[in-house]
């Protein structure tokens, strides 16, 4: 998803991203946390980054071409 405007980087919602939805999170300055308008996920910046890092293992081999399958 394209980032609108300049400024702080937008984060993906970890809960939506696990379901293959690319939803940007919004930042609430008063509560100092990020929130998703689609699934009601809320979390601090540290929490969001940790969960997004855990999800990245799903796409670890996406750029790797697999040509040989050994099922024997």
Secondary structure by P-SEA (a helix, b strand, c coil): cccccccccccccaaaaaaccbbbbbbbccccccccccccccccaaaaaaaaaaaccccccccccccccccc
